[in-house]
Amino acid sequence: MSAQPEHGDWGAMPLPEIRTVDDLRSALSRYGFPGDRERFEEEPAAAIGASPTNDFEGAAAVVRAYRHRILIRNSPEIMAALEDARAGGGGT
């Protein structure tokens, strides 16, 4: 049995409710792309370290980007397009 669905079998997974950073961590563990959870733990810390003490927009942008990755991973259309591109079926 394959852990990943074959091309064309991407079905929409039920979207998790993501209200907090802890919710996002859980969602990345279950619904994210391989390595997302590990990279997520590093990137906000780096963004905070580079931020002025009164502006954490960089860290917020990292959180928004990873939340968006969950939405991408849940889109059958986007996942099928990624598989087509990976297989060289992007046309020309």
Number of C-alpha atoms within 10 A of each C-alpha: 4 5 5 8 10 10 14 13 11 17 13 13 12 8 12 15 9 14 8 10 11 10 14 23 21 15 19 23 15 13 22 21 14 11 10 16 19 12 11 17 11 10 15 18 14 13 17 16 13 12 14 11 8 6 10 15 13 19 19 13 13 17 19 12 13 21 19 12 17 21 17 16 19 19 16 17 15 14 19 17 16 15 16 15 12 10 10 10 11 11 6 4
